[in-house]
C-alpha cells in the first residue's frame, strides 16, 4: 500500500524476525520503497544493522500490543 511493503513477523522466535526483515530490505535493493514491520516487540538489534545498510526506522501507530516500525532509506 502507500505506506510501503508490509512484513508480519509477530509470533516468530528470534532470530527469525531479524533475518526476515533484513532479507526483505536486501531484496528491495536501491528501490525507494519503504517497509512496514508488524512486530511483537521493539526490534532493538535490527536498528544498528539497518544503519549499516543506510536504512532508518521510525515508529508508527499500530494495533494495540504491536510495535510497528516503518523502514526507509536514509537520506
N, C-alpha and C positions, 0 to 999 in steps of 0.2 A: 504494500500500500504506500501512501505518500510518506509515511514515517521511515520506510526502508524495508529491508529483508527482516523477517522475524525468525527467531530460533528459540524454541522452548526447551530448556534444559532442567526444568523442575523435576525433582524426583531421581535424577541421575546421581550416582555415587561419584565422589571425587576420584580421579581427576577428569572423569568423562565430560563434565560441563566445560572445563577449560580447553580440553582437546577439541571438542566440537566447535566451540566459538572460534578458536584460532584457525581451525581448518576452513571455516566459512570465510573468515577475514582474508586468508591466503587465496581462496578461490576467487574472491572479488577482485584481487589484484589492485590495479590502479584505478578501478572504477570509482566514481564519486558517490557510490551508493552508501547508505547507512545500514546499520544492523541494530535491530531492537531485540534485546535479550530478555527472556522471561525466566527468572531465576528465583530459587527459594531463599537465597541469602546474598549478601553483598560479595561479589567475586573479587576480593582484595588481591589475590595472587594474579589475577588477569591484568590489572592496570599497568604494572611495570612492563609486562610482555607487550601490551598494546603500544606503550610509549616507544619501545624499541622498533616497532613496525610503523611508527608515525601515525598512530590512531589515538583518539581520545575518547573518553566516556563521560556522559552526562546523565545523571539520574532523572528519569521522567516518571510521571504518575502511572501507577499500575493498579492492579486489583489488590484488595486487602490481603496482606501476608505475602505479597510478591515484591521482589526487587526487580526494577526494570531499567537497566542502563541502555542508553542509545549510543552506539559507537559510530564515530565518524572519522574521516581522515583529518589529521592535524594540518593546520594551515602552515 
